[in-house]
Amino acid sequence: MKYNLAIAEDDVLILELLIGFLRSSEKFEQIFAFNNGGSFLNQVESIQDSINVILLDYRLGDTTAESVLSSLESKKIKVPVIILTSFY
């Protein structure tokens, strides 16, 4: 079985590394990539039935994971979310 996922990550290098790593695993059919929270939230309703999981950066340039999670809850989107950060 192959999976579909969405990634919201504002650091382009980290986003590209994640996409490359996940594609190399050959376990993902589709990877939807977003480089800020706003674009992710604008598209998530249209892709929610297509994705199995969301990878969400904690500190997006225009918002935070907490705010995105709140928006997902208010939109009644029930896709599992994994929060990550490259902040050090």
Phi and psi in degrees as GROMACS dihedral restraints (atoms count N, CA, C in turn):
[ dihedral_restraints ]
;  ai    aj    ak    al  type     phi  dphi    fc
    3     4     5     6     1  -105.2    20    10
    4     5     6     7     1   148.8    20    10
    6     7     8     9     1  -109.3    20    10
    7     8     9    10     1   162.2    20    10
    9    10    11    12     1  -121.3    20    10
   10    11    12    13     1   137.2    20    10
   12    13    14    15     1  -142.2    20    10
   13    14    15    16     1   160.8    20    10
   15    16    17    18     1  -115.6    20    10
   16    17    18    19     1   139.5    20    10
   18    19    20    21     1  -123.0    20    10
   19    20    21    22     1   129.4    20    10
   21    22    23    24     1  -117.6    20    10
   22    23    24    25     1   110.1    20    10
   24    25    26    27     1  -147.7    20    10
   25    26    27    28     1   124.6    20    10
   27    28    29    30     1   -84.9    20    10
   28    29    30    31     1   -16.5    20    10
   30    31    32    33     1   -86.2    20    10
   31    32    33    34     1   110.0    20    10
   33    34    35    36     1   -59.9    20    10
   34    35    36    37     1   -39.7    20    10
   36    37    38    39     1   -62.6    20    10
   37    38    39    40     1   -47.6    20    10
   39    40    41    42     1   -62.2    20    10
   40    41    42    43     1   -42.2    20    10
   42    43    44    45     1   -59.3    20    10
   43    44    45    46     1   -47.3    20    10
   45    46    47    48     1   -64.4    20    10
   46    47    48    49     1   -39.4    20    10
   48    49    50    51     1   -63.2    20    10
   49    50    51    52     1   -44.9    20    10
   51    52    53    54     1   -61.0    20    10
   52    53    54    55     1   -46.7    20    10
   54    55    56    57     1   -61.1    20    10
   55    56    57    58     1   -46.0    20    10
   57    58    59    60     1   -60.8    20    10
   58    59    60    61     1   -45.2    20    10
   60    61    62    63     1   -63.1    20    10
   61    62    63    64     1   -46.8    20    10
   63    64    65    66     1   -66.4    20    10
   64    65    66    67     1   -40.1    20    10
   66    67    68    69     1   -64.3    20    10
   67    68    69    70     1   -37.7    20    10
   69    70    71    72     1   -65.9    20    10
   70    71    72    73     1   -20.9    20    10
   72    73    74    75     1   -74.6    20    10
   73    74    75    76     1   -17.3    20    10
   75    76    77    78     1    58.8    20    10
   76    77    78    79     1    24.1    20    10
   78    79    80    81     1  -102.9    20    10
   79    80    81    82     1    -1.0    20    10
   81    82    83    84     1  -121.0    20    10
   82    83    84    85     1   127.4    20    10
   84    85    86    87     1   -81.4    20    10
   85    86    87    88     1   -46.4    20    10
   87    88    89    90     1  -132.6    20    10
   88    89    90    91     1   139.5    20    10
   90    91    92    93     1  -126.5    20    10
   91    92    93    94     1   116.1    20    10
   93    94    95    96     1   -94.9    20    10
   94    95    96    97     1   119.7    20    10
   96    97    98    99     1  -112.8    20    10
   97    98    99   100     1   136.5    20    10
   99   100   101   102     1  -134.0    20    10
  100   101   102   103     1   137.1    20    10
  102   103   104   105     1  -101.6    20    10
  103   104   105   106     1    11.6    20    10
  105   106   107   108     1  -161.2    20    10
  106   107   108   109     1   162.6    20    10
  108   109   110   111     1   -66.9    20    10
  109   110   111   112     1   -36.3    20    10
  111   112   113   114     1   -62.4    20    10
  112   113   114   115     1   -47.1    20    10
  114   115   116   117     1   -66.3    20    10
  115   116   117   118     1   -36.3    20    10
  117   118   119   120     1   -61.7    20    10
  118   119   120   121     1   -49.4    20    10
  120   121   122   123     1   -65.2    20    10
  121   122   123   124     1   -31.5    20    10
  123   124   125   126     1   -68.2    20    10
  124   125   126   127     1   -28.3    20    10
  126   127   128   129     1  -103.7    20    10
  127   128   129   130     1   -19.4    20    10
  129   130   131   132     1   -60.9    20    10
  130   131   132   133     1   -35.1    20    10
  132   133   134   135     1   -64.1    20    10
  133   134   135   136     1   -35.3    20    10
  135   136   137   138     1   -76.5    20    10
  136   137   138   139     1   -19.4    20    10
  138   139   140   141     1  -111.3    20    10
  139   140   141   142     1    -2.7    20    10
  141   142   143   144     1   -56.6    20    10
  142   143   144   145     1   -33.8    20    10
  144   145   146   147     1   -78.2    20    10
  145   146   147   148     1   -10.5    20    10
  147   148   149   150     1   -99.3    20    10
  148   149   150   151     1   -11.6    20    10
  150   151   152   153     1  -111.6    20    10
  151   152   153   154     1   146.4    20    10
  153   154   155   156     1   -97.7    20    10
  154   155   156   157     1   -24.6    20    10
  156   157   158   159     1  -157.3    20    10
  157   158   159   160     1   155.4    20    10
  159   160   161   162     1  -119.7    20    10
  160   161   162   163     1   127.7    20    10
  162   163   164   165     1   -99.0    20    10
  163   164   165   166     1   122.9    20    10
  165   166   167   168     1  -128.6    20    10
  166   167   168   169     1   120.2    20    10
  168   169   170   171     1   -66.6    20    10
  169   170   171   172     1   141.2    20    10
  171   172   173   174     1   -69.6    20    10
  172   173   174   175     1   -41.6    20    10
  174   175   176   177     1  -112.9    20    10
  175   176   177   178     1    87.8    20    10
  177   178   179   180     1   -81.7    20    10
  178   179   180   181     1   154.8    20    10
  180   181   182   183     1   -57.3    20    10
  181   182   183   184     1   -37.9    20    10
  183   184   185   186     1  -105.8    20    10
  184   185   186   187     1    -2.6    20    10
  186   187   188   189     1  -165.9    20    10
  187   188   189   190     1  -174.0    20    10
  189   190   191   192     1  -123.2    20    10
  190   191   192   193     1   165.6    20    10
  192   193   194   195     1   -60.7    20    10
  193   194   195   196     1   -36.4    20    10
  195   196   197   198     1   -59.4    20    10
  196   197   198   199     1   -43.5    20    10
  198   199   200   201     1   -66.6    20    10
  199   200   201   202     1   -41.6    20    10
  201   202   203   204     1   -63.9    20    10
  202   203   204   205     1   -44.0    20    10
  204   205   206   207     1   -60.3    20    10
  205   206   207   208     1   -40.5    20    10
  207   208   209   210     1   -61.5    20    10
  208   209   210   211     1   -43.1    20    10
  210   211   212   213     1   -65.6    20    10
  211   212   213   214     1   -40.5    20    10
  213   214   215   216     1   -61.7    20    10
  214   215   216   217     1   -41.8    20    10
  216   217   218   219     1   -64.2    20    10
  217   218   219   220     1   -44.1    20    10
  219   220   221   222     1   -67.5    20    10
  220   221   222   223     1   -27.2    20    10
  222   223   224   225     1   -86.9    20    10
  223   224   225   226     1     0.4    20    10
  225   226   227   228     1    59.9    20    10
  226   227   228   229     1    38.4    20    10
  228   229   230   231     1   -90.8    20    10
  229   230   231   232     1   121.2    20    10
  231   232   233   234     1  -112.7    20    10
  232   233   234   235     1    46.8    20    10
  234   235   236   237     1   -97.4    20    10
  235   236   237   238     1   134.2    20    10
  237   238   239   240     1   -58.2    20    10
  238   239   240   241     1   142.7    20    10
  240   241   242   243     1  -123.6    20    10
  241   242   243   244     1   133.6    20    10
  243   244   245   246     1  -112.9    20    10
  244   245   246   247     1   122.5    20    10
  246   247   248   249     1   -96.8    20    10
  247   248   249   250     1   134.2    20    10
  249   250   251   252     1  -134.9    20    10
  250   251   252   253     1   167.0    20    10
  252   253   254   255     1  -150.9    20    10
  253   254   255   256     1   148.6    20    10
  255   256   257   258     1  -112.7    20    10
  256   257   258   259     1    12.3    20    10
  258   259   260   261     1   -69.3    20    10
  259   260   261   262     1   134.8    20    10
